[in-house]
Amino acid sequence: MITLYHCMSARSFRPLWMLEELGPPYELKMLPFPPRAFDKQYLAVNPLGTVPALFDGAVRMTESAAMCQYLAVRAGSAMNVEPGEQDYAAYLNFLHFGEATLTFPQTLVLRYTHFESPERRAPQVAEDYAKWFLARLRTLEPRLGEHDFLAAGRFTAADVSVGYALLLAQHLGLSERFTPEVARYWERLRTRDGFGRAMAAQERAAIAQGISTVAAPDMRPAG
């Protein structure tokens, strides 16, 4: 049985979405955000105090994009792209692009609009990093103009990785600034059954476990 530790709509949504797309049995353990501050016992599970944390027998993982790849390979699913396929390199590139390139500047937007005390908040810094994110996101426009998904002509773990960055952008109020093809791509992703099931699963588990269903502070719209 896979066990996933998760906060509402945090990065751990990536492996949750994968699990709902793939269908293996799993246990979802909900945590208040941030768990390192509000659930000190979680530090025994993950000394970083961050989500996600995924357990699968002897397997222990803490990186959301890596979990996407692991779960796709574990399932033998078409959501993975094999080394012999033409788009294998593109698949790996987009899989990590979603976290390393797209989510990183968003964390600075979060910091300077939500995390810092009011006197330390910096709207200009937040806007600069929002523009950084949007500039990098625009690199997807030509590819999405020719393909519905990012690699191998099908929905893969790379789309989940990038899709989470788009979900975060929507909560930050940045989705109105998506280019046309990116906006259409986001619509394709968020209307998938697996995405809808993942959204419902986190809310259902939060209610059952006595955790607030309000998204973590880093997921509320800016302003």
Beta strands, then each sheet from edge to edge (+ up, - down):
strand 1: 2-6
strand 2: 26-30
strand 3: 53-56
strand 4: 59-61
sheet 1: 2+ 1+ 3- 4+
end
